[in-house]
Amino acid sequence: MKHIEDKYKERISEIFSNGFEQELLNAAFINLNIDNPLRFNNFAYSLRELLRHLLHRLSPDVKVKACDWFKPEPTSSTGFTRKHRIKYAIQGGLSDFYITKKLGLEEIDDKIKELLDIITLLNSYTHIEPHTFNINETDVEKLAINCLDAMLGFVEKITETRDSVWEMLVDEIDKNLLERVISESVEEIMELSTHQFIEEIYSDGGHVETIGASSLLLHVTGNLDCELQYGSGSDLRNGNGVVVSQSFPFNSFINVLFKAPLGSVMEVDKINIDTSSFYE
């Protein structure tokens, strides 16, 4: 089965973090390549456990529990379900109302169901039954490929659905408020002149870095058009001061809190302004 490992392992490895997850993935392929009546069962079980660890990493208990939409599942010993974790991985703490009514993504529940069906498929392969025990080489190959394709499909579907949510969120953010928040947080240019005035902020765009239980982190890039004044107001009036216009590229990380309307409350997490052109 080395040819299956060669075909899939590199792509699968990109999904998982270094350390334990990579070690478990290596162990899964080792099981697949050992001639053992349980090799396929062990392989499928390892993949199922990898997905479980991935979901726990993407959706930690404490963050899922902090979401307003979270309601413990009484039939679960922990109160958490796979559906909770998949939902958090896709939309974080954004409310169902916001997702369906404001963004118009009413198919989210269908996407979650498709993802749950993939886990159910992988689960079915982990059970040791006559039709999955000591199966021949051809069936091992076919079923192993089914499992690997299912795992890749799971991650791709989560990524695709999450990205569609995140892309639409950017259009919902109040651009004027965003520019004001950035302009009020600029410090890097203060050391360049006696006085500084931001004339205009040009945003190249933004994208969502992460979505948490109560806020999202927005990454914004663009340019700041500034006036740098050297000397006081009286110096200018006496002809001893000077004002220079200059533009600086910037990138900023901004926390947008989940308070209605979305985007009405923002906090600058970090702002970086490239002033290297000033010294050239």
C-alpha positions in Angstrom: 0.0 0.0 0.0 3.0 2.3 -0.3 1.7 3.8 -3.5 -1.4 5.0 -1.5 0.9 6.6 1.1 3.0 8.3 -1.6 -0.1 9.7 -3.3 -2.0 11.0 -0.2 0.4 11.5 2.7 1.8 14.9 1.7 -1.6 16.4 1.1 -3.0 14.9 4.3 0.0 16.1 6.3 -0.8 19.7 5.5 -4.1 19.4 7.4 -2.5 18.4 10.8 -0.3 20.2 13.2 3.3 19.0 14.1 3.8 16.7 17.0 1.1 14.3 18.0 -1.2 14.7 15.0 1.7 14.0 12.5 2.8 11.0 14.6 -0.7 9.6 14.6 -0.9 10.0 10.8 2.5 8.2 10.4 1.2 5.4 12.6 -2.0 5.2 10.5 0.1 4.6 7.3 2.3 2.1 9.1 -0.8 0.1 10.0 -1.9 0.2 6.4 1.4 -1.2 5.2 1.6 -4.1 7.7 0.1 -7.4 6.6 -2.3 -7.9 9.4 -6.0 -9.0 9.4 -6.9 -5.8 11.3 -4.8 -3.4 9.2 -7.6 -1.7 7.5 -9.7 -1.4 10.7 -6.7 0.1 12.5 -6.0 2.5 9.6 -9.7 3.7 9.5 -9.8 4.1 13.3 -6.6 6.2 13.2 -8.0 8.5 10.6 -11.3 8.8 12.6 -9.3 9.8 15.7 -7.2 12.3 13.6 -10.4 14.1 12.6 -11.6 14.1 16.2 -8.3 15.7 17.3 -8.6 18.2 14.4 -12.1 19.2 15.5 -11.1 19.6 19.1 -8.2 21.8 18.0 -10.3 24.0 15.7 -13.2 24.2 18.3 -11.9 24.0 21.9 -14.5 23.3 24.6 -14.1 26.6 26.3 -14.6 28.6 23.1 -17.6 26.5 21.9 -19.2 26.9 25.3 -18.8 30.7 25.2 -20.9 31.0 22.1 -24.4 32.4 22.5 -25.8 29.7 20.3 -24.3 26.9 22.3 -26.8 24.6 24.2 -25.4 21.5 25.9 -26.6 18.2 24.4 -28.3 16.3 27.2 -27.5 12.9 25.7 -23.8 13.6 25.5 -21.6 12.9 28.5 -19.7 16.1 28.0 -22.5 18.2 26.6 -20.6 18.8 23.3 -21.3 17.2 20.0 -19.5 17.0 16.6 -22.2 19.3 15.3 -21.2 21.9 17.9 -17.5 21.7 16.9 -18.2 21.8 13.1 -20.5 24.8 13.6 -17.8 26.7 15.6 -15.1 25.9 13.0 -17.3 27.5 10.4 -19.0 30.4 12.1 -17.4 30.9 15.5 -19.7 32.8 17.8 -21.8 34.4 15.0 -25.4 33.8 15.6 -27.6 31.6 13.4 -29.8 34.7 12.7 -26.8 36.7 11.4 -25.6 33.8 9.3 -28.9 33.0 7.6 -30.7 36.4 7.6 -27.9 39.0 7.3 -25.5 37.0 5.2 -28.1 34.9 3.4 -26.2 31.6 4.0 -29.3 29.5 4.7 -27.5 26.3 3.4 -25.1 26.2 6.4 -27.1 23.5 8.2 -27.0 21.4 5.0 -23.2 21.8 4.9 -22.9 20.8 8.5 -25.0 17.7 7.8 -22.8 16.7 4.9 -19.7 17.0 7.2 -21.4 14.8 9.8 -22.2 12.2 7.1 -18.5 12.0 6.3 -17.6 11.3 9.9 -20.4 8.7 10.0 -18.8 7.1 7.0 -15.4 6.9 8.6 -17.0 5.5 11.8 -18.6 2.7 9.8 -15.2 1.5 8.7 -13.8 1.3 12.2 -16.2 -1.4 13.3 -14.8 -4.9 13.1 -17.3 -6.9 11.1 -16.9 -9.9 8.8 -16.9 -7.6 5.7 -14.1 -5.4 7.1 -12.0 -8.0 8.8 -9.0 -9.7 7.1 -10.2 -8.3 3.7 -8.2 -8.9 0.6 -5.6 -6.5 -0.9 -7.9 -5.1 -3.5 -10.6 -4.2 -1.0 -8.1 -2.7 1.5 -6.9 -0.4 -1.3 -10.4 0.6 -2.3 -11.6 1.3 1.2 -8.4 3.1 2.2 -8.7 5.4 -0.7 -12.4 6.0 0.2 -11.3 6.9 3.8 -8.6 9.3 2.6 -10.8 11.0 0.0 -13.5 11.4 2.7 -11.0 13.0 5.1 -9.7 15.4 2.4 -13.3 16.2 1.5 -14.2 16.9 5.1 -11.4 19.5 5.5 -12.0 21.1 2.1 -15.7 21.4 2.8 -15.1 23.1 6.2 -12.6 25.4 4.6 -14.8 26.3 1.6 -17.9 26.9 3.8 -15.9 28.9 6.4 -14.3 31.0 3.7 -17.7 31.9 2.2 -18.8 33.1 5.6 -15.6 35.1 6.2 -15.6 36.7 2.8 -19.1 38.0 3.2 -18.3 39.4 6.7 -15.8 41.8 5.3 -18.5 43.5 3.2 -20.5 44.0 6.4 -17.9 46.0 8.2 -18.4 49.7 8.4 -15.5 51.1 6.4 -15.8 54.7 7.8 -15.7 53.4 11.4 -12.8 51.2 10.5 -10.8 54.1 9.1 -11.5 56.2 12.1 -10.4 53.5 14.5 -7.2 53.1 12.6 -6.5 56.8 12.5 -7.0 57.2 16.2 -4.5 54.5 16.9 -1.5 55.6 14.8 1.7 56.2 16.9 4.6 55.3 14.6 4.5 58.6 12.7 4.5 60.7 15.9 8.3 60.7 16.0 8.7 61.9 12.5 7.8 65.5 12.9 6.5 68.2 15.3 2.9 67.6 14.4 1.2 65.0 12.2 -2.2 65.1 10.5 -3.7 62.1 8.8 -5.4 63.4 5.6 -6.8 60.1 4.2 -6.8 56.4 4.7 -6.9 54.2 1.7 -7.8 50.6 2.5 -6.7 47.9 0.0 -9.1 45.6 1.6 -9.3 43.2 4.5 -9.8 39.6 5.3 -10.9 37.7 8.4 -8.0 36.1 10.2 -10.0 34.2 12.8 -13.5 34.1 14.3 -13.8 33.5 18.0 -16.7 33.1 20.4 -17.3 36.9 20.9 -15.2 38.6 18.2 -13.5 38.3 14.9 -9.9 39.4 14.0 -9.8 41.5 10.9 -6.6 42.1 8.9 -6.6 45.3 7.0 -4.0 46.7 4.6 -3.7 50.1 2.9 -2.0 53.5 2.8 -2.0 56.5 5.2 -1.7 60.0 3.5 -0.2 62.3 6.1 0.9 65.8 6.5 4.1 66.1 8.6 4.5 69.6 10.1 8.0 70.8 11.2 7.8 73.7 13.6 4.9 75.3 15.5 2.0 77.2 14.0 3.8 80.5 14.6 6.9 79.1 12.9 4.8 78.4 9.8 3.3 81.8 9.9 6.8 83.3 10.1 8.1 81.2 7.2 10.3 79.1 9.5 8.3 75.9 9.4 7.4 73.5 6.7 4.7 71.0 5.9 5.5 67.8 3.9 2.9 65.4 2.5 3.8 61.7 2.6 2.1 58.4 2.2 2.9 55.3 4.3 1.7 51.7 3.8 0.1 50.0 6.8 -1.4 46.8 8.0 -3.6 46.5 11.0 -5.3 43.8 13.1 -8.6 44.8 14.5 -11.0 43.0 16.8 -14.6 43.4 15.7 -16.8 42.5 18.6 -20.0 40.6 18.1 -22.3 43.4 19.2 -25.3 44.5 17.1 -25.0 45.9 14.6 -21.9 43.9 13.7 -18.9 46.2 13.2 -20.2 48.9 15.5 -17.6 48.1 18.2 -13.9 47.7 17.1 -10.7 47.6 19.0 -7.2 47.9 17.4 -5.2 44.8 18.3 -2.1 45.8 16.4 -1.1 48.3 13.7 2.1 48.4 11.7 3.1 51.4 9.6 6.1 51.1 7.2 7.9 54.5 7.5 11.1 53.3 5.8 10.4 55.6 2.8 10.7 58.6 5.2 14.4 57.8 5.8 15.4 57.1 2.2 
